[in-house]
C-alpha cells in the first residue's frame, strides 16, 4: 500500500483513497511518520485527533515571532522577525500566503523607518540653516 493511501471502511468491502499531502494531517510522530487521517477543516493542518497539537504549535510559533520582533523600533528588529518568518515557512509551519502577507508588512515597516529617518534629517537641516534643502527634479 502506498504511504498516501487511506483505507475507508465500506459496508461490503474496504477501498483505498489517495490523499494529496495538502489534505493529510500534518502531525508527525516521534519516529517521523506522518498521520494518515484527512484534515478536519480547510483552514486547519491537523485531523480531529491532533488539532490540540496544532494549537500548541501555533502558540509556540507566535511566541517565537514575538520574541524575534522585539519592539520593531529599528530595521534590525524587522530583519529578525522576517528571518523567523522565513524559517517557519521553510519548515512548513506558516502557509506561503500568510508568509507573503507578513513579508509585505515587514517591507512597509522598513519603508516607514526610512521615512522617519529622512524626516529627522530634514528637520535637522531646517534647524541648522533655517530653510529646507529639497532636491529639485531633473528635467530635460
LOLOKOL-223143 format. One line per field, with one value per atom (N, C-alpha, C): residue number from 1; residue in three letters; atom name; x, y, z. Coordinates in nm, 2 decimals. Atoms other than C-alpha are relative to their C-alpha. Example, Ala and Ser with C-alpha at 12.3 -4.5 7.8 and 13.67 -1.06 7.14 Angstrom:
# LOLOKOL-223143
pos = [1  1  1  2  2  2] .
code = [Ala  Ala  Ala  Ser  Ser  Ser] .
site = [N  CA  C  N  CA  C] .
x = [0.09  1.23  0.09  -0.09  1.37  -0.08] .
y = [-0.12  -0.45  0.12  -0.11  -0.11  0.11] .
z = [0.00  0.78  0.00  0.00  0.71  0.08] .
***
This chain:
# LOLOKOL-223143
pos = [1  1  1  2  2  2  3  3  3  4  4  4  5  5  5  6  6  6  7  7  7  8  8  8  9  9  9  10  10  10  11  11  11  12  12  12  13  13  13  14  14  14  15  15  15  16  16  16  17  17  17  18  18  18  19  19  19  20  20  20  21  21  21  22  22  22  23  23  23  24  24  24  25  25  25  26  26  26  27  27  27  28  28  28  29  29  29  30  30  30  31  31  31  32  32  32  33  33  33  34  34  34  35  35  35  36  36  36  37  37  37  38  38  38  39  39  39  40  40  40  41  41  41  42  42  42  43  43  43  44  44  44  45  45  45  46  46  46  47  47  47  48  48  48  49  49  49  50  50  50  51  51  51  52  52  52  53  53  53  54  54  54  55  55  55  56  56  56  57  57  57  58  58  58  59  59  59  60  60  60  61  61  61  62  62  62  63  63  63  64  64  64  65  65  65  66  66  66  67  67  67  68  68  68  69  69  69  70  70  70  71  71  71  72  72  72  73  73  73  74  74  74  75  75  75  76  76  76  77  77  77  78  78  78  79  79  79  80  80  80  81  81  81  82  82  82  83  83  83  84  84  84  85  85  85  86  86  86  87  87  87  88  88  88  89  89  89  90  90  90  91  91  91  92  92  92  93  93  93  94  94  94  95  95  95  96  96  96  97  97  97  98  98  98  99  99  99  100  100  100  101  101  101  102  102  102  103  103  103  104  104  104  105  105  105  106  106  106  107  107  107  108  108  108  109  109  109  110  110  110  111  111  111  112  112  112  113  113  113  114  114  114  115  115  115  116  116  116  117  117  117  118  118  118  119  119  119  120  120  120  121  121  121  122  122  122  123  123  123  124  124  124  125  125  125  126  126  126  127  127  127  128  128  128  129  129  129  130  130  130  131  131  131  132  132  132  133  133  133  134  134  134  135  135  135  136  136  136  137  137  137  138  138  138  139  139  139  140  140  140] .
code = [Unk  Unk  Unk  Unk  Unk  Unk  Unk  Unk  Unk  Unk  Unk  Unk  Unk  Unk  Unk  Unk  Unk  Unk  Unk  Unk  Unk  Unk  Unk  Unk  Unk  Unk  Unk  Unk  Unk  Unk  Unk  Unk  Unk  Unk  Unk  Unk  Unk  Unk  Unk  Unk  Unk  Unk  Unk  Unk  Unk  Unk  Unk  Unk  Unk  Unk  Unk  Unk  Unk  Unk  Unk  Unk  Unk  Unk  Unk  Unk  Unk  Unk  Unk  Unk  Unk  Unk  Unk  Unk  Unk  Unk  Unk  Unk  Unk  Unk  Unk  Unk  Unk  Unk  Unk  Unk  Unk  Unk  Unk  Unk  Unk  Unk  Unk  Unk  Unk  Unk  Unk  Unk  Unk  Unk  Unk  Unk  Unk  Unk  Unk  Unk  Unk  Unk  Unk  Unk  Unk  Unk  Unk  Unk  Unk  Unk  Unk  Unk  Unk  Unk  Unk  Unk  Unk  Unk  Unk  Unk  Unk  Unk  Unk  Unk  Unk  Unk  Unk  Unk  Unk  Unk  Unk  Unk  Unk  Unk  Unk  Unk  Unk  Unk  Unk  Unk  Unk  Unk  Unk  Unk  Unk  Unk  Unk  Unk  Unk  Unk  Unk  Unk  Unk  Unk  Unk  Unk  Unk  Unk  Unk  Unk  Unk  Unk  Unk  Unk  Unk  Unk  Unk  Unk  Unk  Unk  Unk  Unk  Unk  Unk  Unk  Unk  Unk  Unk  Unk  Unk  Unk  Unk  Unk  Unk  Unk  Unk  Unk  Unk  Unk  Unk  Unk  Unk  Unk  Unk  Unk  Unk  Unk  Unk  Unk  Unk  Unk  Unk  Unk  Unk  Unk  Unk  Unk  Unk  Unk  Unk  Unk  Unk  Unk  Unk  Unk  Unk  Unk  Unk  Unk  Unk  Unk  Unk  Unk  Unk  Unk  Unk  Unk  Unk  Unk  Unk  Unk  Unk  Unk  Unk  Unk  Unk  Unk  Unk  Unk  Unk  Unk  Unk  Unk  Unk  Unk  Unk  Unk  Unk  Unk  Unk  Unk  Unk  Unk  Unk  Unk  Unk  Unk  Unk  Unk  Unk  Unk  Unk  Unk  Unk  Unk  Unk  Unk  Unk  Unk  Unk  Unk  Unk  Unk  Unk  Unk  Unk  Unk  Unk  Unk  Unk  Unk  Unk  Unk  Unk  Unk  Unk  Unk  Unk  Unk  Unk  Unk  Unk  Unk  Unk  Unk  Unk  Unk  Unk  Unk  Unk  Unk  Unk  Unk  Unk  Unk  Unk  Unk  Unk  Unk  Unk  Unk  Unk  Unk  Unk  Unk  Unk  Unk  Unk  Unk  Unk  Unk  Unk  Unk  Unk  Unk  Unk  Unk  Unk  Unk  Unk  Unk  Unk  Unk  Unk  Unk  Unk  Unk  Unk  Unk  Unk  Unk  Unk  Unk  Unk  Unk  Unk  Unk  Unk  Unk  Unk  Unk  Unk  Unk  Unk  Unk  Unk  Unk  Unk  Unk  Unk  Unk  Unk  Unk  Unk  Unk  Unk  Unk  Unk  Unk  Unk  Unk  Unk  Unk  Unk  Unk  Unk  Unk  Unk  Unk  Unk  Unk  Unk  Unk  Unk  Unk  Unk  Unk  Unk  Unk  Unk  Unk  Unk  Unk  Unk  Unk  Unk  Unk  Unk  Unk  Unk  Unk  Unk  Unk  Unk  Unk  Unk  Unk  Unk  Unk  Unk  Unk  Unk  Unk  Unk  Unk  Unk  Unk  Unk  Unk  Unk] .
site = [N  CA  C  N  CA  C  N  CA  C  N  CA  C  N  CA  C  N  CA  C  N  CA  C  N  CA  C  N  CA  C  N  CA  C  N  CA  C  N  CA  C  N  CA  C  N  CA  C  N  CA  C  N  CA  C  N  CA  C  N  CA  C  N  CA  C  N  CA  C  N  CA  C  N  CA  C  N  CA  C  N  CA  C  N  CA  C  N  CA  C  N  CA  C  N  CA  C  N  CA  C  N  CA  C  N  CA  C  N  CA  C  N  CA  C  N  CA  C  N  CA  C  N  CA  C  N  CA  C  N  CA  C  N  CA  C  N  CA  C  N  CA  C  N  CA  C  N  CA  C  N  CA  C  N  CA  C  N  CA  C  N  CA  C  N  CA  C  N  CA  C  N  CA  C  N  CA  C  N  CA  C  N  CA  C  N  CA  C  N  CA  C  N  CA  C  N  CA  C  N  CA  C  N  CA  C  N  CA  C  N  CA  C  N  CA  C  N  CA  C  N  CA  C  N  CA  C  N  CA  C  N  CA  C  N  CA  C  N  CA  C  N  CA  C  N  CA  C  N  CA  C  N  CA  C  N  CA  C  N  CA  C  N  CA  C  N  CA  C  N  CA  C  N  CA  C  N  CA  C  N  CA  C  N  CA  C  N  CA  C  N  CA  C  N  CA  C  N  CA  C  N  CA  C  N  CA  C  N  CA  C  N  CA  C  N  CA  C  N  CA  C  N  CA  C  N  CA  C  N  CA  C  N  CA  C  N  CA  C  N  CA  C  N  CA  C  N  CA  C  N  CA  C  N  CA  C  N  CA  C  N  CA  C  N  CA  C  N  CA  C  N  CA  C  N  CA  C  N  CA  C  N  CA  C  N  CA  C  N  CA  C  N  CA  C  N  CA  C  N  CA  C  N  CA  C  N  CA  C  N  CA  C  N  CA  C  N  CA  C  N  CA  C  N  CA  C  N  CA  C  N  CA  C  N  CA  C  N  CA  C  N  CA  C  N  CA  C  N  CA  C  N  CA  C  N  CA  C  N  CA  C  N  CA  C  N  CA  C  N  CA  C  N  CA  C  N  CA  C  N  CA  C  N  CA  C  N  CA  C] .
x = [0.08  0.00  0.09  -0.07  0.12  -0.01  0.00  0.21  -0.11  0.11  -0.06  -0.14  0.12  -0.34  -0.07  0.08  -0.62  -0.11  0.10  -0.85  -0.13  0.14  -1.22  -0.08  0.09  -1.45  -0.13  0.13  -1.75  -0.08  0.08  -2.04  0.04  -0.03  -1.94  0.15  -0.14  -1.57  0.07  -0.08  -1.29  0.07  -0.07  -1.14  0.10  -0.10  -0.84  -0.02  0.01  -0.84  0.13  -0.13  -0.53  -0.03  0.02  -0.50  0.13  -0.12  -0.27  0.06  -0.07  -0.02  -0.07  0.06  -0.21  -0.13  0.13  -0.53  0.02  -0.03  -0.35  0.04  -0.04  -0.29  0.15  -0.15  0.05  0.07  -0.06  0.11  0.11  -0.10  0.44  0.04  -0.03  0.51  0.15  -0.14  0.83  0.09  -0.08  0.95  -0.01  0.01  0.89  -0.10  0.10  0.58  -0.12  0.11  0.30  -0.13  0.14  -0.06  -0.07  0.06  -0.27  -0.15  0.13  -0.60  -0.02  0.02  -0.76  -0.01  0.01  -0.76  -0.14  0.14  -1.06  -0.07  0.06  -1.13  0.10  -0.10  -0.98  0.10  -0.09  -0.83  0.09  -0.08  -0.67  0.11  -0.10  -0.35  0.00  0.00  -0.44  -0.14  0.13  -0.71  -0.07  0.08  -0.97  0.07  -0.07  -0.75  0.13  -0.12  -0.44  -0.01  0.02  -0.59  0.06  -0.06  -0.46  0.15  -0.14  -0.11  0.02  -0.01  -0.18  -0.01  0.01  -0.29  0.13  -0.13  0.03  0.11  -0.09  0.23  -0.02  0.03  0.06  0.04  -0.04  0.12  0.15  -0.14  0.49  0.05  -0.04  0.52  -0.02  0.03  0.35  0.10  -0.09  0.58  0.14  -0.13  0.89  0.00  0.00  0.78  -0.01  0.00  0.70  0.14  -0.13  1.04  0.10  -0.08  1.21  -0.03  0.04  1.01  0.05  -0.05  1.12  -0.10  0.09  0.98  -0.03  0.01  1.00  0.04  -0.04  1.16  0.11  -0.11  1.45  0.00  0.00  1.53  0.06  -0.06  1.73  -0.11  0.11  1.41  -0.09  0.08  1.22  0.07  -0.08  1.50  0.00  0.00  1.50  -0.14  0.13  1.12  -0.02  0.01  1.14  0.08  -0.08  1.42  -0.08  0.08  1.19  -0.11  0.11  0.90  0.06  -0.06  1.14  0.02  -0.03  1.25  -0.13  0.13  0.89  -0.07  0.06  0.78  0.08  -0.08  1.07  -0.03  0.03  0.97  -0.15  0.14  0.61  -0.09  0.08  0.48  -0.09  0.08  0.34  -0.04  0.03  0.14  0.07  -0.07  0.31  -0.08  0.08  0.02  0.01  -0.01  0.04  0.14  -0.14  0.42  0.02  0.00  0.37  -0.06  0.07  0.14  0.10  -0.09  0.39  0.13  -0.11  0.67  -0.03  0.05  0.47  0.00  0.01  0.40  0.14  -0.14  0.78  0.06  -0.05  0.85  -0.06  0.06  0.61  0.06  -0.07  0.77  0.14  -0.13  1.11  -0.01  0.02  0.98  -0.04  0.03  0.83  0.12  -0.12  1.16  0.09  -0.07  1.33  -0.06  0.07  1.07  0.03  -0.03  1.12  0.14  -0.14  1.50  0.02  -0.01  1.46  -0.06  0.07  1.22  0.09  -0.09  1.47  0.11  -0.10  1.74  -0.05  0.05  1.52  -0.03  0.02  1.42  0.13  -0.13  1.79  0.05  -0.04  1.87  -0.08  0.08  1.58  0.05  -0.04  1.70  0.14  -0.13  2.06  0.01  -0.02  2.01  -0.13  0.12  1.65  -0.08  0.08  1.54  0.02  -0.01  1.49  0.06  -0.07  1.72  -0.06  0.07  1.49  0.06  -0.06  1.65  -0.11  0.10  1.48  0.00  0.01  1.35  0.09  -0.08  1.57  -0.09  0.09  1.40  0.09  -0.08  1.54  -0.06] .
y = [-0.12  0.00  0.12  -0.12  0.35  0.08  -0.07  0.59  0.10  -0.11  0.85  -0.06  0.07  0.59  -0.01  0.01  0.59  -0.11  0.10  0.29  0.05  -0.05  0.37  -0.13  0.12  0.10  0.02  0.00  0.03  -0.12  0.10  -0.19  -0.14  0.12  -0.46  -0.03  0.02  -0.40  0.13  -0.13  -0.15  0.04  -0.05  0.07  0.10  -0.10  0.29  0.13  -0.13  0.66  0.07  -0.07  0.85  0.15  -0.13  1.17  0.08  -0.08  1.45  0.05  -0.04  1.58  0.12  -0.12  1.91  -0.04  0.03  1.73  -0.10  0.09  1.50  0.08  -0.06  1.58  0.02  -0.04  1.75  -0.06  0.05  1.57  -0.11  0.09  1.38  -0.07  0.07  1.11  0.00  0.00  1.05  -0.07  0.08  0.80  0.06  -0.07  1.06  -0.05  0.05  0.90  0.10  -0.10  1.14  -0.07  0.05  1.09  -0.02  0.03  0.94  0.05  -0.05  1.10  0.13  -0.13  1.38  0.11  -0.12  1.73  0.02  -0.01  1.83  0.11  -0.11  2.16  0.06  -0.06  2.35  0.10  -0.09  2.61  -0.06  0.07  2.35  -0.08  0.09  2.15  -0.14  0.12  1.87  -0.07  0.07  1.60  0.02  -0.03  1.59  -0.05  0.05  1.39  0.07  -0.08  1.61  0.15  -0.15  1.96  0.07  -0.06  2.02  0.02  -0.02  1.97  0.12  -0.12  2.23  0.13  -0.12  2.48  0.03  -0.02  2.42  0.05  -0.04  2.46  0.15  -0.14  2.79  0.09  -0.08  2.92  0.01  -0.01  2.84  0.08  -0.09  3.00  0.14  -0.14  3.31  0.06  -0.04  3.33  0.02  -0.02  3.28  0.13  -0.12  3.56  0.12  -0.11  3.79  0.03  -0.02  3.73  0.06  -0.05  3.79  0.14  -0.13  4.10  0.11  -0.10  4.28  0.11  -0.11  4.63  0.05  -0.04  4.67  0.15  -0.14  5.01  0.03  -0.02  4.96  -0.11  0.09  4.78  -0.14  0.13  4.51  -0.09  0.08  4.40  -0.05  0.05  4.38  -0.11  0.11  4.18  -0.13  0.11  3.95  -0.08  0.07  3.88  -0.06  0.06  3.83  -0.12  0.12  3.58  -0.12  0.10  3.39  -0.04  0.04  3.40  -0.09  0.09  3.26  -0.14  0.13  2.98  -0.08  0.06  2.90  -0.05  0.03  2.90  -0.12  0.11  2.67  -0.13  0.12  2.43  -0.04  0.02  2.44  0.02  -0.03  2.59  0.12  -0.11  2.90  -0.02  0.02  2.88  0.11  -0.10  3.07  0.13  -0.12  3.31  0.09  -0.08  3.42  0.06  -0.05  3.45  0.11  -0.11  3.67  0.13  -0.12  3.90  0.05  -0.04  3.91  0.07  -0.07  3.99  0.14  -0.13  4.27  0.10  -0.08  4.41  0.04  -0.03  4.39  0.10  -0.10  4.58  0.14  -0.13  4.85  0.06  -0.05  4.88  0.05  -0.06  4.92  0.13  -0.13  5.19  0.11  -0.10  5.37  0.04  -0.03  5.35  0.09  -0.09  5.51  0.14  -0.13  5.78  0.08  -0.06  5.86  0.06  -0.05  5.88  0.12  -0.11  6.10  0.13  -0.11  6.33  0.06  -0.05  6.36  0.08  -0.07  6.46  0.14  -0.13  6.73  0.10  -0.08  6.86  0.06  -0.04  6.88  0.11  -0.10  7.07  0.13  -0.12  7.31  0.08  -0.06  7.38  0.07  -0.06  7.44  0.12  -0.10  7.66  0.09  -0.08  7.80  -0.03  0.03  7.66  -0.15  0.14  7.31  -0.01  0.02  7.20  -0.13  0.11  6.99  -0.01  0.01  6.85  0.02  -0.03  6.97  -0.11  0.11  6.74  0.02  -0.01  6.67  0.00  -0.02  6.80  0.02  0.00  6.75  0.10] .
z = [0.00  0.00  0.00  0.01  -0.08  0.13  -0.13  0.21  0.00  0.00  0.10  -0.02  0.02  0.10  0.13  -0.12  0.35  -0.03  0.01  0.40  0.06  -0.04  0.42  0.01  -0.02  0.56  -0.07  0.07  0.34  0.05  -0.05  0.42  -0.06  0.07  0.17  0.00  0.02  0.12  0.04  -0.02  0.20  -0.12  0.12  -0.06  0.04  -0.03  -0.06  -0.08  0.06  -0.13  0.01  -0.01  -0.23  0.04  -0.05  -0.03  -0.04  0.02  -0.15  0.13  -0.13  0.11  0.06  -0.06  0.15  0.08  -0.07  0.26  0.12  -0.11  0.51  0.12  -0.13  0.88  0.00  0.00  0.93  0.13  -0.12  1.26  -0.03  0.02  1.27  0.13  -0.13  1.53  0.03  -0.05  1.72  -0.10  0.10  1.46  -0.14  0.13  1.18  -0.10  0.09  1.04  0.01  0.01  0.92  0.02  -0.02  1.03  -0.14  0.13  0.75  0.00  -0.01  0.86  -0.09  0.07  0.65  0.10  -0.09  0.79  0.04  -0.06  1.00  -0.08  0.07  0.81  -0.10  0.10  0.51  0.06  -0.06  0.75  0.10  -0.10  0.97  -0.07  0.06  0.91  0.07  -0.07  1.15  0.00  0.00  1.18  0.14  -0.12  1.46  0.13  -0.12  1.70  0.03  -0.02  1.65  0.00  0.01  1.65  0.12  -0.11  2.00  -0.02  0.04  1.87  -0.09  0.08  1.61  0.08  -0.08  1.87  0.08  -0.07  2.07  -0.09  0.10  1.75  -0.03  0.03  1.67  0.12  -0.12  2.03  0.00  0.00  2.01  -0.11  0.11  1.67  0.03  -0.03  1.79  0.10  -0.10  2.09  -0.06  0.07  1.86  -0.08  0.08  1.63  0.08  -0.09  1.92  0.05  -0.05  2.06  -0.10  0.10  1.73  -0.04  0.03  1.67  0.09  -0.09  1.98  0.00  0.00  1.97  -0.14  0.14  1.59  -0.02  0.01  1.65  -0.10  0.10  1.41  -0.11  0.11  1.09  0.04  -0.04  1.28  0.06  -0.05  1.46  -0.11  0.12  1.13  -0.07  0.06  0.98  0.08  -0.09  1.28  -0.02  0.01  1.25  -0.14  0.14  0.87  -0.01  0.01  0.92  0.07  -0.07  1.17  -0.09  0.09  0.92  -0.11  0.11  0.65  0.05  -0.06  0.88  0.02  -0.03  0.98  -0.13  0.13  0.61  -0.06  0.06  0.51  0.08  -0.08  0.80  -0.02  0.03  0.66  0.13  -0.12  0.99  -0.03  0.05  0.81  -0.14  0.14  0.49  -0.09  0.08  0.20  -0.02  0.02  0.16  0.13  -0.12  0.53  0.01  0.00  0.49  -0.09  0.09  0.19  0.06  -0.07  0.39  0.10  -0.11  0.68  -0.07  0.07  0.43  -0.05  0.05  0.28  0.12  -0.12  0.63  0.05  -0.03  0.70  -0.09  0.10  0.38  0.03  -0.04  0.49  0.12  -0.12  0.83  -0.03  0.04  0.67  -0.07  0.07  0.44  0.10  -0.10  0.74  0.08  -0.07  0.92  -0.08  0.09  0.62  -0.01  0.01  0.60  0.13  -0.12  0.97  0.01  0.00  0.93  -0.09  0.09  0.63  0.06  -0.07  0.82  0.10  -0.10  1.10  -0.06  0.07  0.86  -0.05  0.05  0.70  0.12  -0.12  1.05  0.05  -0.04  1.14  -0.09  0.10  0.82  0.02  -0.02  0.89  0.12  -0.12  1.24  -0.02  0.02  1.13  -0.10  0.10  0.83  -0.01  0.01  0.86  -0.12  0.12  0.53  -0.03  0.03  0.39  -0.14  0.13  0.11  -0.07  0.07  -0.11  -0.14  0.14  -0.43  -0.10  0.10  -0.74  -0.10  0.10  -1.01  -0.12  0.12  -1.31  -0.12  0.11  -1.62  -0.13  0.12  -1.97  -0.10] .
***
